[in-house]
Each structure stands twice: as C-alpha cells, then as structure tokens.
Amino acid sequence: FFELSADRGMLRTPIYFENKIRGYCSFVFNDGSKPTPLEYMLIEQASLTASIILLHENIKIQTAQNIRRSFLTDILDEKLEEDEMYKIANYLNLDPEGDYWMFTLEKMGDEDELSLEIEMNERVLRHINLFFKQRGLDSFACYKSGKLIFALEEQPDNTMLKDKPKMIDGLLKHCQKKFKSYQFYVG
C-alpha cells in the first residue's frame, strides 16, 4: 500500500507469469481510508487467479500448437491417409481444400547443447506465431531436418500475403531484433 495523495492510496500487487511481472492488481482507496486485512487477502488472491489464468491460456495455446505441429509433421512424412487428414484438418479449423504457402526458416547460433537448441526453437516458434497472429495470419509450424517449417493458409484479402518477399523481410528483421545473437535464413 502506498499513498498517492493525502486522501488517496493504492494497494497493489504484481501478477507473475514465467517468473516475470506481467501486470498488477490494484485497489484505489479514497477519503484517506486504509486497506483491511481482508482486502490484502483479496488482492493477493486476485493476483494469483490472474497468474493462473495466464498459465491456463498459455497451456491452451501450446497444446493447440503442438497438435498442429504434429499434424504438419505427419503430412510431410506422409503418415496420414486422406480421410484421416481431412478429419484432423476439420478438427483444427483448417481448410483441407485450401491453398497453403510454406517456407523454411533456419537459425544459426552457437548452441552447444541439444536442450538449448530445442528451447530456443520453441521461443522462436512462439515469437513467429505471435508475429503472424498480430498480422491476422494463422500459421502452424514443425521441425524437420534442423529447420523450422511454417505453413500459412493463403488469404486473398490479407495484404501481407500479397507481397511475400516484403513479409519475409519484415519477419527476418523482427526475428533479428528479438534474437540478436542469431542469424536467420528463409527458403
């Protein structure tokens, strides 16, 4: 609790997610009133609840991406029968008759351990999926032969997909800015 002015105060606690502060829960008190022990408990519970909701949403997103990743890997490895592929595509809200544009992304860095490379690939995947999502594009990706393979559904009304070289250039600049110790290549 801290006083903002003589008659106004704020009770605030952080919302944690992935060991970082992602926001705050705050109660504002007017007329010089002070928080009660119950209000301290309530704000702590609100903060905990917000953290749990963030964790739940993250797990939900990761699970969906893992299912899509597995689906793309199975398609590339030709492990699915056509009817099974259609069922899974419908379940994932993908148009099985739609046109898709694919590209590979390779990153060069100095990871010595496989676990570090896998962790870094996950971070890059999350970052790129967010990059596309913010631009109204739905992407899914997998690992194959040491490269990240991305698939994007062709959307005639999305201006980004009309100029693919410009989109890729923007993606590469975005990745380079976020992951400065790596070089990225697209094919």
N, C-alpha and C positions, 0 to 999 in steps of 0.2 A: 504494500500500500504506500502510495506517496501522494502528497498534497500538490494539487495543480494551482490552487489559489487559496485564499483564506477560507472560502466557503465551499470549495470543490476538491474532491480527491478521487483517486483511481486505484482500484485493486486490479492487479494484472499478473497473469502467469503465462509462461510460454507454452506453445504447442510444439511438441517434439515429433519428428519423423526422420528416420535414418540418422539418428544422432545429431540432428541439426534443428535449430529453431525454425519452424515454418510459418509461425504466426503467433498470435496472442489471444487469450480470452481476457476481457476487461469488463469490470463493473465500474460505473461512474457514480460517485456519491455527491449529492448536492446538500446545501444548507449545513455544511460542516459536520455531517454525520460520518461515523466511522464504521467499518465492516464488523460484523459479528462473527463469532467462531463458525456459525452455520454458513455464512457467506464465504468464508475462507474454504470450507469443505466443498461447497457447491462449485466454486470456481476451479478448484483442483479436479473435481470430477468432470466438469465440462471440458477442461483441457485434456484429460485422459480420454474422454469419449471422442473428442476431435482427433486425437492421435490414432485411436483405434479405427475410426472411420477412414482416415488416410491410409492406414495399413491395409484395411479391407479392400479399398479401391485399388491400391497398388497390386495386391494379390490377384484381384479380379482381372486387371489389365494384363498382368504377367501370364496368368493362366490362358487367357484368350490368345495372347501372342505365341505361347508355347504350342497350343493346338494348331494355330495357323502355320507355325514353323514346321511342325511335324507333317502337316498336310502338304506343304510345298516340297519338303524333302521326299515324301512318298511319291509325289508326282514326278519329280526329277529322277528318282530312282526307278520309276515305272513299276511301283509296287501295288498300285490300285487298279482294280477293274473299273470300267467306265461307269457302271451303275453305282458302285461304291463311291467313286469320285463325285458324282452328281449329288448323292445324299449328303456327303460331308460338306460340299460347297454350299448347298442349301442351308444346312445347319449353321454354317459360318457366315451366312448372309452374303455370299459371293455369287456372282452371276456365272454359272458354269458355261454359258454360251457367250459370255462377254470377251472382249479383247483385252489382253494384258500386255503391259510393257515391262520387260525385265532388264535389270542391269546388275553387274557385279561391282562390289566395292572392296578394294584391298587396302589394308593399312600397314604401313611399315613403321616399326618402332624397335625398341631394344628390350623386349621382354625375354627374360631368360627362362622363366618357368611357365609351364603349360597353364597352371591355375591362374597366373596373372593375365595370360593371353585370353583365356575364357572370360574372366571377369571384365577385361577391357572390351572384348567383343560385345558382351551384354550391355555395357554402358553405351557403346557406340550405337548398338541396335536401338536401345531406348531413346537415345538422343535423335536418331534419324527418324524413327517412327513419330516422335513428337514434332519434328521439323515438318513432316508431311501432314500430320494431323492439323497443325496450326494453319496449313495452307489448303485445307479442305480435301486432302487426298488420303485415301485409305491404303496403307501399304502393309505387306507382310513379307517376312524375310526368313532365311535359314542360312546355315553354314554348309559350305560344300567346298572341298579341295582347298581349304585355307582361306576362302573368300566368303564375304557376306553377299548373298544373292537376294535382291529385292524384287518384288512384283507389285505393280501398280495397275489398277484397272483403268483402262482408257476412258476418259470422261470428256466428251467433246465440248462441254460447256466450261471446263476448267482451263483457264488461260495458261496456267503453269505447264500443262502437258502439251500445249501447242508449240512451245519453244523449249524442247527438251535440252538442247545444249546450254541454254541460259539457266534452266532449272538445275542441271547438274553442276554448272559453275557456281551457282548460289549455294548448293548443298556442300560442295567441296570447301568453299570459303567458310561456311558455317562450321563444318567439322574441324577445319584447321584452326579456327578461332577458339573453339571449345577444347580441342585436344592438341595443344601446341607442340608436343614432343613427337607427333606422328605425321607421316606423310600419307595422303590418301590418293588413290587412283581408281578411276571408274572405267569399266569396259562394258 
